[in-house]
Amino acid sequence: ASRAGLVSEIFTGSAGNLPDEGAEKAARKALSIAESADEKDLVLVLVSGGGSALLPVPAEGLTLQDKRTANQVLVRAGASISELNTIRKHLSLSKGGQLAVSSFPAQLIALVLSDVIGDPLDVIASGPTVPDSSTFQDAMKVVEQLNVANELPEAVLTRLKSGARGDVEETPKPGDSQLARASTIIVGSNEIAALAAKNEAEKLGYSARVHTTALCGDTSEAAETLSQLAREAIDGAHAEDKKGSCIIFGGETTVQLQSVDKDCIGKGGRCTHMALLMARRLAAMEGWTLLSAGTDGQDGPTDAAGAFADGATIQRAESVELNAEEFERRCDSLTFFDKEGGSYRTGLTGTNVMDLHILICTPRTSRSSARNELS
């Protein structure tokens, strides 16, 4: 906010969640505003998932294309989000606390929506307002462990090697005096969303609990965990329970596509895939209903938030000649649920704090009642 009043300027960029020219223009404008602030100013920063791609300011000697290529190489090599951001922060002038340093001596407050398990502030959007615990040497270790040195752009590898030798200034670390006036606060997270769902379930009369907000790894393995818990909850249901139990899982899993012919991959995301796996594992078992959905209203590259599944899903599918096993093999889960009737669309919610999987278990709650309440 300027002293004369609020002046708003909107930039668009980061198409496909990749840094582009529009995002770089916006990032350089943001950096310029931060650098112009003085000790009497308040700099307010709103941070969410996707911030790494939305705030690209290549370090000296690098181009935006260098950064894009490096990102693509690392993703193909299977780099984790932590490994990706370790390198991103050392190829940038805005990440890893550098945006906050640019605003010093102004007071800076950053409000964060977390889309990372555990809410690590230095990982979300590559931590533009918090100290960076990683180093150039850590970045080189990632390169070596993933064996991608020969695939990275020459300028990227040169910078990382120079930094590891101490020839390039490090990102700001804990205790840096230029971060003394910066405060970063999480205002939205998967845990907050899961607890809100728990509270609503209890209002509806369910015995509710949050099992975890760190569900990750392969979706098929996570589905096996949920299936086992569903069996235990149904077998352990007590006659005095009025409605049954509600078990809530949060996090973000991954669907493995390596074994699928790329020409045969269908339409779906992690949540619809989870629902299909659960439907197959618990087929014909009464007393459970699952809603698996992304909090942003968009399950991967689809227009659906996720899907419902229950013990009758496979029976309904077979009644309209759908082969669930074949849809699972093609990772075509949204097409399956669109045809079966279980797909769940909310439209974009404007908030991404990963996924929620809400499982209701009781021998007595009708499917229609449970599904309506989950909606």
C-alpha positions as CSV (number, residue, x, y, z in Angstrom):
1,A,0.0,0.0,0.0
2,S,1.4,3.3,-1.0
3,R,1.3,6.3,1.3
4,A,-1.2,8.0,-1.0
5,G,-3.5,4.9,-1.0
6,L,-3.8,1.4,-2.2
7,V,-2.6,0.9,-5.8
8,S,-3.3,-2.6,-7.3
9,E,-1.6,-4.1,-10.3
10,I,-2.5,-7.6,-11.5
11,F,0.0,-9.8,-13.4
12,T,-0.8,-13.2,-14.9
13,G,1.8,-16.0,-15.5
14,S,3.0,-19.4,-14.5
15,A,0.9,-21.2,-17.0
16,G,1.0,-24.9,-16.3
17,N,2.7,-24.2,-12.9
18,L,5.9,-23.4,-14.7
19,P,7.8,-20.1,-14.5
20,D,7.3,-18.0,-17.6
21,E,7.8,-14.4,-18.8
22,G,4.6,-13.1,-17.2
23,A,5.6,-14.6,-13.9
24,E,9.1,-13.1,-14.2
25,K,7.7,-9.7,-14.9
26,A,5.5,-9.9,-11.8
27,A,8.4,-11.2,-9.7
28,R,10.7,-8.4,-10.7
29,K,8.0,-5.9,-9.9
30,A,7.5,-7.4,-6.5
31,L,11.2,-7.4,-5.8
32,S,11.3,-3.7,-6.9
33,I,8.5,-2.8,-4.5
34,A,10.3,-4.6,-1.7
35,E,13.6,-2.9,-2.4
36,S,11.9,0.6,-2.3
37,A,10.4,0.1,1.2
38,D,11.9,1.8,4.2
39,E,11.8,1.4,8.0
40,K,8.4,3.2,8.1
41,D,6.7,0.8,5.6
42,L,4.8,-2.4,6.1
43,V,5.3,-5.0,3.4
44,L,2.5,-7.6,3.3
45,V,3.2,-10.8,1.4
46,L,0.6,-13.5,0.6
47,V,2.1,-16.9,-0.1
48,S,0.5,-20.1,-1.4
49,G,1.4,-23.2,-3.2
50,G,2.7,-22.6,-6.7
51,G,4.7,-19.6,-5.4
52,S,7.9,-21.1,-6.7
53,A,6.7,-20.8,-10.3
54,L,5.0,-17.4,-9.7
55,L,8.1,-15.7,-8.3
56,P,11.0,-16.4,-10.7
57,V,13.9,-14.0,-10.7
58,P,16.9,-15.8,-12.2
59,A,20.2,-15.2,-10.4
60,E,23.0,-13.4,-12.2
61,G,24.2,-15.3,-15.3
62,L,21.0,-17.4,-15.6
63,T,18.0,-17.1,-17.9
64,L,14.4,-18.1,-17.2
65,Q,14.9,-20.9,-19.7
66,D,17.9,-22.2,-17.7
67,K,15.6,-22.4,-14.6
68,R,12.8,-24.1,-16.6
69,T,15.1,-26.7,-18.0
70,A,16.7,-27.4,-14.6
71,N,13.3,-27.9,-13.1
72,Q,12.2,-30.3,-15.9
73,V,15.4,-32.3,-15.5
74,L,15.0,-32.6,-11.7
75,V,11.3,-33.6,-12.0
76,R,12.1,-36.3,-14.5
77,A,14.8,-37.6,-12.2
78,G,12.3,-38.0,-9.4
79,A,13.5,-35.1,-7.2
80,S,11.4,-34.5,-4.0
81,I,9.8,-31.1,-3.4
82,S,12.6,-30.5,-0.8
83,E,15.3,-31.3,-3.3
84,L,13.7,-29.2,-6.0
85,N,13.5,-26.2,-3.7
86,T,17.0,-26.6,-2.4
87,I,18.2,-26.0,-6.0
88,R,15.6,-23.4,-6.9
89,K,16.6,-21.2,-3.9
90,H,20.2,-21.2,-5.1
91,L,19.2,-20.2,-8.7
92,S,17.1,-17.2,-7.6
93,L,17.2,-13.7,-6.3
94,S,13.8,-13.9,-4.6
95,K,13.6,-17.3,-3.0
96,G,15.2,-18.6,0.2
97,G,14.5,-15.5,2.3
98,Q,15.8,-13.1,-0.4
99,L,12.5,-11.3,-0.8
100,A,12.4,-10.5,2.9
101,V,16.1,-9.3,2.8
102,S,15.2,-7.0,-0.1
103,S,12.5,-5.3,2.0
104,F,14.8,-4.6,5.0
105,P,14.6,-2.4,7.0
106,A,10.8,-2.4,6.4
107,Q,8.6,-4.6,8.6
108,L,7.4,-7.6,6.6
109,I,4.5,-9.9,7.4
110,A,3.9,-13.0,5.2
111,L,0.6,-14.9,5.4
112,V,1.0,-18.5,4.1
113,L,-1.4,-21.1,2.7
114,S,0.5,-24.4,3.1
115,D,0.4,-27.1,0.4
116,V,3.3,-29.0,1.8
117,I,3.1,-31.8,4.4
118,G,4.4,-30.7,7.8
119,D,4.1,-27.0,6.8
120,P,7.9,-26.3,6.4
121,L,8.1,-22.6,5.9
122,D,11.4,-22.8,4.0
123,V,9.9,-25.2,1.5
124,I,6.4,-23.7,0.8
125,A,6.9,-21.5,-2.4
126,S,10.7,-22.0,-1.8
127,G,10.5,-19.8,1.3
128,P,10.8,-16.3,0.0
129,T,10.4,-14.6,3.4
130,V,12.2,-17.1,5.8
131,P,15.8,-18.1,6.4
132,D,17.2,-20.9,4.2
133,S,18.6,-23.9,6.0
134,S,20.0,-25.4,2.8
135,T,23.3,-24.5,1.1
136,F,25.0,-24.5,-2.3
137,Q,26.8,-27.7,-1.1
138,D,23.4,-29.3,-0.4
139,A,22.3,-28.3,-3.9
140,M,25.3,-30.0,-5.4
141,K,24.6,-33.1,-3.4
142,V,21.2,-33.3,-4.9
143,V,22.7,-33.0,-8.4
144,E,25.1,-35.8,-7.6
145,Q,22.6,-38.1,-6.0
146,L,20.2,-37.8,-8.9
147,N,23.0,-38.0,-11.4
148,V,21.8,-35.1,-13.5
149,A,24.9,-33.0,-13.9
150,N,25.2,-33.8,-17.6
151,E,21.6,-32.8,-18.2
152,L,21.5,-29.4,-16.4
153,P,22.2,-26.2,-18.4
154,E,25.9,-25.3,-18.2
155,A,25.1,-21.9,-16.5
156,V,23.1,-23.7,-13.8
157,L,25.9,-26.2,-13.0
158,T,28.5,-23.4,-13.1
159,R,26.6,-21.4,-10.5
160,L,26.0,-24.3,-8.2
161,K,29.6,-25.3,-8.3
162,S,30.8,-21.8,-7.7
163,G,28.5,-21.4,-4.8
164,A,29.7,-24.7,-3.3
165,R,33.3,-23.4,-3.5
166,G,32.2,-20.2,-1.6
167,D,32.6,-18.0,-4.7
168,V,28.9,-17.0,-4.7
169,E,27.1,-15.4,-1.7
170,E,24.8,-17.8,0.2
171,T,21.1,-17.3,0.7
172,P,20.2,-15.7,4.1
173,K,20.5,-18.1,7.0
174,P,18.9,-18.3,10.5
175,G,20.0,-15.4,12.6
176,D,20.6,-13.0,9.7
177,S,20.0,-9.5,11.0
178,Q,18.2,-8.5,7.7
179,L,15.4,-11.0,8.6
180,A,14.9,-9.5,12.0
181,R,11.8,-7.6,11.0
182,A,10.2,-10.4,9.0
183,S,7.3,-12.5,10.4
184,T,5.8,-15.4,8.5
185,I,2.5,-16.9,9.7
186,I,0.6,-20.0,8.4
187,V,-3.1,-19.0,8.1
188,G,-4.3,-22.1,6.2
189,S,-3.1,-25.7,6.1
190,N,-4.2,-29.3,5.7
191,E,-4.4,-29.7,9.4
192,I,-6.7,-26.8,9.8
193,A,-9.0,-28.1,7.0
194,A,-9.0,-31.7,8.6
195,L,-9.9,-30.3,12.0
196,A,-12.7,-28.3,10.5
197,A,-14.0,-31.4,8.8
198,K,-13.8,-33.3,12.1
199,N,-15.8,-30.6,13.9
200,E,-18.5,-30.7,11.2
201,A,-18.7,-34.5,11.4
202,E,-19.1,-34.3,15.2
203,K,-22.0,-31.8,14.7
204,L,-23.7,-34.4,12.5
205,G,-23.4,-37.0,15.2
206,Y,-20.4,-39.1,14.1
207,S,-17.6,-40.2,16.3
208,A,-14.8,-38.4,14.4
209,R,-11.0,-38.3,14.4
210,V,-8.2,-37.1,12.2
211,H,-6.0,-40.2,11.6
212,T,-3.2,-38.2,9.8
213,T,-2.4,-35.1,7.8
214,A,0.7,-36.6,6.4
215,L,-0.7,-39.2,3.9
216,C,1.8,-39.4,1.1
217,G,3.6,-41.8,-1.1
218,D,2.1,-44.2,-3.7
219,T,-1.7,-43.9,-3.9
220,S,-2.2,-47.6,-4.1
221,E,-0.3,-48.1,-0.8
222,A,-2.3,-45.4,0.9
223,A,-5.5,-47.0,-0.4
224,E,-4.5,-50.3,1.3
225,T,-4.1,-48.4,4.6
226,L,-7.5,-46.8,4.3
227,S,-9.1,-50.1,3.3
228,Q,-7.7,-51.8,6.4
229,L,-8.9,-49.1,8.7
230,A,-12.3,-49.2,7.1
231,R,-12.6,-52.9,7.8
232,E,-11.5,-52.4,11.4
233,A,-14.0,-49.5,11.9
234,I,-16.9,-51.5,10.5
235,D,-16.1,-54.7,12.5
236,G,-15.7,-52.6,15.6
237,A,-18.9,-50.6,15.3
238,H,-21.0,-50.7,18.5
239,A,-24.7,-51.0,18.6
240,E,-25.1,-47.9,20.7
241,D,-23.4,-45.8,18.0
242,K,-26.1,-43.6,16.5
243,K,-24.3,-42.9,13.2
244,G,-20.9,-44.5,13.2
245,S,-17.4,-43.2,12.8
246,C,-15.8,-40.6,10.6
247,I,-12.0,-41.0,9.9
248,I,-10.2,-38.1,8.2
249,F,-7.0,-38.4,6.3
250,G,-5.1,-35.4,4.8
251,G,-2.0,-35.1,2.7
252,E,-1.1,-35.7,-1.0
253,T,-0.3,-39.0,-2.6
254,T,1.1,-39.8,-6.1
255,V,-0.1,-42.0,-8.9
256,Q,2.6,-44.1,-10.6
257,L,2.3,-43.8,-14.4
258,Q,5.6,-45.5,-15.4
259,S,3.9,-48.8,-16.2
260,V,1.1,-47.2,-18.2
261,D,1.5,-46.7,-21.9
262,K,1.4,-42.9,-22.4
263,D,-1.0,-43.3,-25.3
264,C,-3.5,-45.1,-23.1
265,I,-3.5,-42.9,-20.0
266,G,-7.0,-41.7,-19.3
267,K,-8.4,-38.8,-17.3
268,G,-8.1,-38.7,-13.5
269,G,-6.1,-37.5,-10.5
270,R,-4.9,-38.8,-7.2
271,C,-8.2,-38.4,-5.5
272,T,-10.4,-40.1,-8.1
273,H,-7.8,-42.8,-8.3
274,M,-7.9,-43.3,-4.5
275,A,-11.7,-43.6,-4.6
276,L,-11.5,-46.2,-7.4
277,L,-8.9,-48.3,-5.6
278,M,-11.0,-48.2,-2.4
279,A,-14.1,-49.2,-4.4
280,R,-12.3,-52.3,-5.7
281,R,-10.7,-53.3,-2.4
282,L,-13.9,-53.0,-0.5
283,A,-16.4,-54.1,-3.2
284,A,-19.7,-55.5,-1.8
285,M,-18.7,-54.6,1.8
286,E,-21.6,-52.6,3.3
287,G,-21.2,-49.8,5.8
288,W,-18.7,-47.4,4.3
289,T,-18.6,-44.3,2.2
290,L,-15.6,-42.3,1.1
291,L,-15.2,-38.8,-0.3
292,S,-11.7,-38.3,-1.7
293,A,-11.2,-34.7,-2.9
294,G,-8.7,-31.9,-3.5
295,T,-9.3,-28.8,-1.3
296,D,-8.7,-26.6,-4.4
297,G,-11.6,-28.2,-6.2
298,Q,-9.2,-29.6,-8.9
299,D,-7.9,-33.1,-8.7
300,G,-4.8,-33.1,-10.8
301,P,-5.3,-32.2,-14.5
302,T,-9.1,-32.5,-14.2
303,D,-12.2,-30.3,-13.6
304,A,-13.4,-32.4,-10.7
305,A,-12.5,-32.1,-7.0
306,G,-12.6,-35.9,-6.6
307,A,-15.1,-38.7,-6.2
308,F,-17.4,-40.7,-3.8
309,A,-17.1,-44.4,-3.4
310,D,-18.9,-47.0,-1.3
311,G,-19.5,-50.7,-1.1
312,A,-22.0,-50.6,-4.0
313,T,-19.8,-48.6,-6.5
314,I,-18.5,-51.7,-8.4
315,Q,-22.0,-53.2,-8.5
316,R,-23.4,-50.0,-10.0
317,A,-20.5,-49.8,-12.5
318,E,-21.1,-53.4,-13.6
319,S,-24.8,-52.7,-14.2
320,V,-23.8,-50.2,-16.9
321,E,-21.0,-52.5,-18.2
322,L,-18.0,-50.7,-16.8
323,N,-14.9,-52.7,-16.0
324,A,-13.3,-51.0,-13.0
325,E,-10.1,-53.0,-13.3
326,E,-9.6,-51.7,-16.9
327,F,-10.2,-48.1,-15.8
328,E,-7.7,-48.4,-13.0
329,R,-5.1,-49.9,-15.3
330,R,-5.4,-46.9,-17.7
331,C,-5.5,-44.4,-14.7
332,D,-8.9,-43.3,-16.2
333,S,-10.6,-42.9,-12.8
334,L,-12.6,-39.7,-13.5
335,T,-14.1,-41.2,-16.7
336,F,-15.1,-44.2,-14.6
337,F,-16.9,-42.1,-11.9
338,D,-18.5,-39.8,-14.5
339,K,-20.1,-42.8,-16.0
340,E,-20.8,-44.5,-12.6
341,G,-22.2,-41.3,-11.0
342,G,-19.7,-40.7,-8.2
343,S,-17.7,-37.8,-9.5
344,Y,-17.6,-34.7,-7.3
345,R,-17.3,-31.2,-8.7
346,T,-17.2,-28.1,-6.6
347,G,-15.5,-25.6,-9.0
348,L,-12.3,-23.9,-8.0
349,T,-12.3,-23.1,-4.3
350,G,-9.4,-20.6,-4.4
351,T,-7.6,-22.4,-1.6
352,N,-5.1,-25.3,-1.9
353,V,-4.1,-27.1,1.2
354,M,-3.7,-30.5,-0.4
355,D,-6.3,-33.3,-0.3
356,L,-8.8,-34.7,2.2
357,H,-10.1,-38.2,2.3
358,I,-13.2,-38.5,4.5
359,L,-14.2,-42.0,5.4
360,I,-17.6,-42.8,7.1
361,C,-18.0,-46.3,8.5
362,T,-21.2,-47.8,10.0
363,P,-23.4,-50.8,9.2
364,R,-26.5,-48.7,9.7
365,T,-26.0,-45.4,7.8
366,S,-27.5,-45.6,4.4
367,R,-25.2,-44.7,1.5
368,S,-27.5,-41.8,0.4
369,S,-27.4,-40.3,3.9
370,A,-23.6,-40.5,4.3
371,R,-23.0,-39.1,0.8
372,N,-25.4,-36.2,1.3
373,E,-23.7,-35.3,4.5
374,L,-20.2,-35.5,3.0
375,S,-21.4,-33.2,0.2
